[in-house]
Amino acid sequence: MSVKYDLSAVEILKKLGYEKKTGRKALDQMMQEKGICLPKVYQEFMESAMNCPMLETSDLWVGEMVPFVMQPCFLYERIQEIIEDLKKVRGANPEKYGDSRYSVFYRLPKEQWSSKTCDYLEIGSDYGAGIVTFGIRREDLEKEDPPVYMNHEADPVTRWTMPYERLSDFLLEVVVTALACIDYSTAQEALEADGWIWFDYDEYVMNTEEEDEEILSEEEWQEQMLCQSGIDLKQVRKLNSVGGQELFFCCNEESGRFYLGVADEEDLKWIMITREDPAGHSTE
């Protein structure tokens, strides 16, 4: 069996049917308006991911999301908007802004902000709580696959750390986390509307063990399922989700089936995403 273990985020979207380049116009418009060049990896991914329904509750801003439209913006632009809004409420005296995490910027002209932090193109945030923001340094935008930085609201706005050395790693984690439906079933609902089936390992056990005289243990059933699917766990790439789970993902290119594993502490859950029912009949 031909199993592919090194799928990129954009390859996954295309194999799931999101291959129309609907985001090209919006990307070109953003680059023109902001006078920037976006990373090649970001452009190729967002061409398919823009307004993608399975990513509406993801950590990446893709435009149409639940319940707001979320699009990339620069940190300096956002700070400027915050300062202007606060001036309307508190007046022009910077002494009144001491309790704000942005107070350091009130006392400096904009051309000196770089002495406190570089500018970032903010491209996402943790969807559930919104306390973490992900961004790419402005000076890295012309790189093909730049690092992704993160700022936590508990830290100064000037402190950004680098959790991802490559943008492609961040995008892959976003897509696989969405498919794992760890906190939201958005991806499952969107794909099922397009004819895909979510087939949990527990359902696999219920549908197959009745046909066998011998009742196997959960570990034995899991080993049998993986063997039948042609999956070699030693080759599966492991991803760490924001929620702490370990994720596995691969695709059988002959059958078109996707296999997703979610490991949480000692539990391992396997999911098959396919266009065929358990008996192997196409749903199309």
N, C-alpha and C positions, 0 to 999 in steps of 0.2 A: 504494500500500500504506500502511496505517496503522501507523506505527512510533512507539512511545512511548519517549522517551529520558529522561524525568524520573521514573522509578519510585521510590517510597519503599521502605524496607525492608519495611514491613508490606504494601504492595501486592504485592511480589514473593512473600512467603510465601503470601498469599491466592491469587494466581494459580497457585501451585504446588500448591494444595490444602490448605494449612494455614490454613483459615479458621474452624475451630471455636474458640470462645473458651474453651479448656480452662484457661487461666491466670487467669481472672477470680476464682475463689474464693481462690486462693493470694495474689493481689495484694490483695484486700480484707482477708484475714487479716493480711498483713504490715503494711498501713497501720494496722489496728486495734491490733495488738500493739505497734508502734513509735510510735504516735501521730503519724504523718506523713501527708502527701499526696504521692503520687508524680507526677512530670511527666506531662502528658497524652500526650506522644509515647511515653514509656516504657510507660505503661499500655496504649495501643492496640497497641503492638508485642508486648509480653509476653503479651497475651491469646492470641495465636496461637503465640508462640515458646516459651512455657513447656513444657519437656520435649520440644521439637521434635527428632526424631531427626537431621535434617540439620545441627543446630547442636551436637551432642554433643562436638565437638572444636574449637569456636570460642572466640574470646576474650571471649565474653559468657557470664556465668553464667545458665543457663536451667533449673536444677534438675537433672534427670537428665542426667549427663554421663559420660564415660569417664575414669576408672573410679569417680568419686565423685559424690555429689550436691553441687552448688555453687549457693549462693543468696546474694543480696545481704546485706551486713552493714555496720554502721557501724565506721569506723576506731577510734573511742573504745572501742567494745565489744571489738574485737579486741585493742587494747592492754591493756585491763583483764584480759582472759583470759591474755595473755602474762605480765603482771606477777604474777598469782596463781599461775600455773604455776611461774615462776621462784622465787617466794618459797618454794614447797614444796621446791625443790631447793637453793637457795642461802641460805635464811633471809631475815630481814627487814632485814638490813644493806644499804643501798643502795650502799655502797662496793664490794660484790661484783659489781655489775652494770655496771661501767665498760666492758666489752667488748661490750655490747649496743647496737644502734642505737636501742633504746627507753629507754636509761638516763636520758635527759632527763626522761622522764615519771615515773620512780621517785621522783625527789626533789621532785616537786610534787604537791600535792593535786589531785584531778581537776577541781575547779572552776577551776583555773589552767591547765589544758592548752591552753585557747584562746589563751593568750599565746604558745604555740609553733606551733600550727597549728590551723586550723579543722577541724571534723569533716566526714568525707566518707562518703557511702553508696557503698561499694565494690560495683561491679556486674560486674567482670570482670577477667581477667588474661591475659597472653599464654600460650596453652595449651601451647605446646611447652616453654618453659623456666620459666615461672612467675616471672620476675624483675621483671615490670612489673605494676602494679595500676592499674585504671581506676576512677574514682569521680566522683560528683557532690557538690558542696558542699551541706551540709545546708541552708544558707540559700537555695540555688537550687532546692530540690526543688519549690517551688510554681510555678516557671516552666514554661511549656508545653514549651519546647525549650531546656533549659539547656546550658551548656558542659560538656565532659567533661575531667577532669584526670587526670594520670598521675604515678605515683611509681615510680621505678626503685630496686631494692634497693641499688644502688651509691651512691645519694644518701641523705642523712638522711631519716628518715621524715617530717620536717617540710617537706621540699621537694617541692612538687607543681607540675608545669607543665601548660599547657593546649594539648594537641595538636588538640583539636576545639572549635570555637566553638559547635557545635550538636550535641546528642545525636543528632539524626536523621542527621547525617553519619557519626557513629561506628557507628550501627546498620546503615546502608547498607553501609559498608565491611566490617563483620563478615559480613553475608549474602553479598555478592558474593565476598569472599575464600573463604568456605566453598564456594560454587558453583564457584570456580576450581580447587578441589582442589589448591592449591599445595603443602601439606605433608601433607594427609590426604584420602582419598577418601570420607570419611564422607557428605558430601552426595550424591555420585553414587550410592553404595550405597543410601542411604535412598530417593532418588527413583526409582531403577531398580526398587526393590521395589514402588513405586506405579505402575509402568508408563511412566515417562519414559525417554527414550533420550538418552544422551550421544553426540553425533556430532562427533568431532574434525575439524578442517579437513583433516588428513592423510588421514583416512578418506574425506572428501568427494572429494579428489583421486583416490584409488584407485578409488572407485566410479563416477566420472564420466569420467575421461580415457580409459578404454578405449572409450567410445562415440564419441569424437571422433578424426578422422583426424589432426588436428594436435595435437601435444603442446605445451601452453603452459607457460610458465615459472611458478614458484610465485607471483610477483607478479601475473601475468596471471590465474591461477586465483583468487587471492584477490580481485582486482578484479571478476572475473566473478561470484563467489559473493556478494559484497556487493551488486553491482548487482541480481542476481536476487532478493536478499532485501529490497531496497528500503532499505538502510541508508546513511545519509549520515554519514560519519565526522566531518564538521564539527559535527554536532549531538550526537554521542555525548559523554556526560559522562565525564570521566576521574577515576579514583580512584587514590590511592597506597596500596598495601597495606603492612602492617608489614614484609614481606619485601623491600620495595623495588621490586616490580613495579608497573606501571601497568595498571589494570583498566578495561575498557569494558563497559557492559551496556545492553541495550535489548530491547524486546519487539515483535514484530509482532502486533498485537492481532487481526488478521483470521485469521491462521493459528494463533495461540496459541504460536508458537515464540519461544524466548528465544535471544539471541545474546550471547556472552560473549567478550571479547578479553583476552588476557594478554600484555602487552609486557614483555620482560625484556632490557635492553640493546638489541641490534639485532634480536632475534627477536620475532615477533608470532604468537601462536597464537590461532586462532578456534575456538570451540565452539558448537554448536547444541544446545539442550536442547528436545526435542520429544516429543510422543506419537505421532508418525508415523515410519515407517521411511523410508529414503532414497527409495523409490519413491512416497512420499506416501500409503501405506496406514495407517490408524489401527491402533494396537496394542491398542485397547480392544475 
